[in-house]
Amino acid sequence: MAALVVFTSATFVACNPYLPTRYTAKQLFQTYAPSTAIVKAGSQTGTGFLVHQTPYNVYLVTNYHVVIELLDEENVSLMLNVHFFGGQDIFDTNQHSIHIIGYDEYFDLAVLRIENVTLYKPRVPIRHTNSNPQTAQELLAIGSIDGTSLSAFGGLMSNPDHILDFGISQSDAMRPPRYRFVPVYQVSVNLNPGTSGGPVLDMYGNLVGVSAFQQPFDTEGRPLIGVSFAIPATIAMPLIKHAISNPTGGAISRMSVYADSIQSLESTSLGHLRLTRTLDGTYCVQSVSSLSPSGTLGTWLQADDVLTSIGNTAVAGFTWAQITASFIQYFPRNALSSTLQTEPLSLTFMRGNQTHTVTIDSFVMQVAT
């Protein structure tokens, strides 16, 4: 008689080499806590994490608001300290060369480079796979709440399609200026002061977002529990990679994409694209302004155009994070450079009853005069 062998789903996952490894929360923390660091910048304490390393340089990411004091020319004497979890990898500006090589105030990101050092302990850079998180997906954040040790914070993806808008009449405490009208992930992870800038991971070890802050009150002043926000990795990673390859030490040059509810537009060197989204998930152009080799992006896009695809990807049903990331991956570059180029940007849109496709080649940005 032939034997009947039943493979459970758990057995199949464990034996299939083509499926990614799913970690337990404990395994995830043990694997990626060594890639996470406590960052002390002046009077601010936050968290950062390793994204890249070379034989002599180490690159990590944190929040802009963690290092903001160091960007003031009057605070050049302030200490910057980076302490990786576990081992002897402790660096400070008294003994090491640590530079902020790029930052984005709007998306609350800063990229640090520690120069001419070698890590004593092997540490794995935290990666991003371009996947889009789903509501109720399990997450784990790593960060420090006391500036001396790291903690793990578990939770769920509450809303991957959120535009953060506290309104224009609230106090600064309830409406941090850098978080106005930003596409964010709302998470039920318990983020606290000190965890800012830490990684938010899925259970496969992929970077989902960068911890930003917890919202203690709603716009009416009523207390909230378990409402936290993270900067989407789909937006953060193109900016981080650009800062690493073009370390200007200043603001990362990029285009801005806005929701239609915005009252005032952020000023960036590459202009803006303002969109509205209909109930069926269609994105319509409200206004556009951008520099390009042959004029403005407004030469091609106009108000009331309906954007249908970017490249070969249809945008109907995109979240705000996805639509923002789609443009940012083409537009983060040093506007002062005459040599930086990118892959052609193909846009398909409807104007009236006609479909139009434009391809923007060799996008070399120039400074407006």
N, C-alpha and C positions, 0 to 999 in steps of 0.2 A: 504494500500500500504506500502510495506516495505521501510524503510528509507535507503538511500545510504550514507554510511559514508566513506569519503576519508581521509586517513592518509598521510600527507606529510612526506617526508624524515626527516625533522626537528622534526616533532612530534614524529616519531618513535625513533629517536636517543635519544630524551629527556626522553622517557618512557621506553626504553629498559635498564634494570639494568646490562646487560652483556656487554654492549659496554663501552669503556673508555670515560671519560669526555673530550671533546674538549674545551679548553679555548679560550677566546678572548685574544688578546695581553695584554690588561689591566688586565684581571683576572690572567693571567700567571705571570705578574710582581708582582701583589699584593700578590699572593700566595707564590712565591719563592724568592722575594727580601729579606724577613726576614731571609732566609737561606744563604744569600750572605754577604760577609764581605769585607771591605777594609783592605788590608794587607800592612803595612809599615815595611820594613826591611832594616835598614841602610839608604842609600840614595835612595833605590828603593821603588816605590809604585805600587801595583797591586791589584788584586781582588782574593778572594778565596771563597769557598762555603762548607757548612756543608755536610759531607757524612756519619757520624756515631756519636752517642753519647751514653754514659753510664751514670749511676747516678752521676759519679764524673769526667768523662773525656769527652772532646769535640774534634772531629777530623775534620779537614778541609783540602782541597786540593787547591794548587795554582801552578803557574809555577815555575820550578827550577830557572829560571833566575831572578825571583822576590826576592828569598832568597839567591842567590848565595854568596853575601857578607858575610853572617853569617856562611858559611861553611869554611871560612878562619880562621884558628886558631888565627891569629893575630887580628881578629875582634870580639873577644869574648865579648867586651864591647858594641857592637852596639845594638841598641834598636830594638825589634820586637814588633809591635803593631797590634792587631786584633780588628777591630771595626765592629760588626754586625749591619746591617741596622735596624734602629728603636729600641728604648729602651736603656737599661742600660748595655747591654752586650759589654763592652769594656775591653780588656785585653792587658797588656804589660809586658815585661820581668822584669820591676822594681818591680812589685807587684805580678806577677803570674809566674808559671812554664810552659813555652812554649818550646816545643822541636820539632826539625825536626826529625821525626822518620824514614824517608826513602825518597830517592829521585832517580830520573832517569834523568840524564843529556840529554841523547839521545832523550827521549820522553818529555823532559822539564816538568817534574812533581815533586812536592814535597808534602809530607804529614806532616801536623803539628798536634801535640797533645797538647791541653791546659789541664793541670792537676788540679785536685781537685777544680773544679768549677761546678756550676750549672747555667744554663741559666735562666735569669729572665723571658724571654718571650719564650713561646713554639715556636720552629722552626722545620720545617720538613726537614729531610735529603733528599738530592736530589738523586734520584735513576736512575738506568739504567736497561732497559728491554731486552737487547740483540737483539733488532730489528736493522735492517740495513737500514739507511736512503736512500731515493731515490732522484735522480736529480729533482730539482724544488720543493722539499718539503719545507714548511714554517718553519722558525726557529725564535727564539728570544734569544738574548744574553743579559746578565745582567752584568754590570761592572761599574767601576768608572773611569772617565777621569780626575778628578780634585783632587782625594784623599779626598774629603769631602762628596760626595753624590753619589748615584747610578743612572744609566741611563739604559734605555731599548733600544736595537738596533734590529730592525727587518730585515729580509732578507730571502734568499733562499739557499738551498743546491745547489751549482753550480756544484760540481763534487765530488762524494763520493769515487772516485777511482784515487787518485792522488799521485804520488811519488814526493816529493819536492826535486829538484836537481837544485841548482843555478850554477853548474859547478865549476871547480876547479881554474878558472882564475879570478874570480870576487873578489871584495874587501869585507872585512868583513862586511861592512855596507849593502852590497847587498846579502851576503851569510853568515848569522849567522851560525857559525860552528855547533851549536847544532841542526840545522834544515836540515842538509845535508842528503838526501836520506831517509827521513822519510815518511812513509805512512800517509797522512793527508787528512782531508776534506777541500776542497776549498769551501768557503761560500761567499755570497754577503753581509754578515753582516758587518757593518762598525766598525771594531775593531780598537782601538787606544791605544796609551800608557796609561797605567793605567787599561785597561780592561783585561790585561794578567792574566790568571788563573781563569777567571770567567766562569760560566756555559753557554753552548749553549744548548738550550732546543727545543724539538719539541712542537707542540701546545697541546700536552696531558700531558706536564710536565715531560717528560722523558729526561734524560741527553743524548745528542747526542755527545757532545764533550767538550773539555776544550779549551777556547780561547787561542790562541798562539800569532799571530802577523799579521800585515797587510803588504803586499808586495807593496812598493811604485814604484818600477821600475822592468822592465823585464831584462833579461840577457844582453840586448843590451843597457841598460841605459835609455830606454824610459819610461816615466811615465805611471803608471797604476792607474785605479780608481776602487774601490770596490772589490779588490782582497784580501781576508783575508783567514787565515787558522786556523783550530782547530784540536787538537789531538783527534782522534777517541775514544769515550768512550769504545768501544769494546776492545781496547788496554789498555786504562787507568785503567779501573776498576779492572782487575785481579792484576795489579801492586799495586793499592791503597789498595785492600783487603789484599794483602800479607804484605804490610808495616804495616798495622794496627795489624795484627796477629803476625808479627815478627818484632817488632820495634828495629832494630839494630842501627838506626841513620846514617847508611851509604847508599851506593848505593844498590838498589834492585837487587838481583842476578837473572838473567834471561838468556834465550837464545835469540839470535838475528836472525831475518829473513830479507834477503836483496834482493833487485831487482838486475837484472844482470848488470845494468848500473853503479854499484858502483865501484869507482876507488880504494878505500881503505876501509878495514873492521874495524869496531869498535871493540875494545877489550873488551870482557866481560868474566866473570868467567865461563860461561856455553857454550862458543863457539858460532858458527854461523851456519846458514843454508842459502846458497845462491841459489836463484831460478831465472829462467827466465820464462817468460810467452809468449806463442805463440799467434797468432792472434785468434785462436779458444778458447782461455781461458784455455789452458792446462798449468800446472806448471811442469817444468823440473828442476832437480837438477843440479846445476853448481858445487858446492862444499859444503862440510859439515864437521863440527868439533864440537864435544860436549862430555862432560864427562858423564859417566853413570856407574852403578854398575859393568857392565861386559865389559867395554871397551868404545869405542866411538860409537856415532850414525852412524858414517861412516862404522861401522861393518856391518850395515844393508843397509843403503842408499849409493849409489854411484853416481858419475857423470853420467848424461844422463838418470837416472831413471825418470820415469814419475809418479808424485804423483797423485793418483786418488781419495783417500778419507782419511779423518781423522776421526777416529771413524766410525760412520754410515753415515757421511755426505760427499757427493761428493764435490770435490773442484773445478771442472771445472766451470768456470764462476765466481769464487770468485773474489772480489776486493782485492787489496793489503792489505787493512785494515783487511778484513776478514781472509785472509790466515795468516797474522801476528798474529792476535788475537787467531787463532786456536792453534798455537804453544805456545804463551805466557801464555795462561790459564793453560797449563800443566807445564810450566817451571819456573814460578817465585817462588823462594824459597831461603832460607838461605843456601848457599853452605857449611857453617861450621857446620850445624846441622846433627846429625846422626839419628835423629828420624823423620824428616819431610818426609812424603810420599804423594803420589798423586794417583788419579785414574789411572788405566792402560791407556797408550797411544797406540792406535791402528792405524797403518799406512798401507795403501794399495797402492801398486805402481806396475807399469809395468816395467819389465826389458826385453828388446827384445819383444818376443811374449808371455812371461809368466807373470802371475799375482802373486804377493807375498804379504803376510800380516804378519806384525810383531807386537807383543804386548809387550810393555815395562812395566813391573810390578814394583810396589814399587820403584819408581824412587827416590832414595836417592842420592843426589849429594855429591861428595867428592872433596876436594881441590887437584889439581894436585901437585905432588911433583917432 
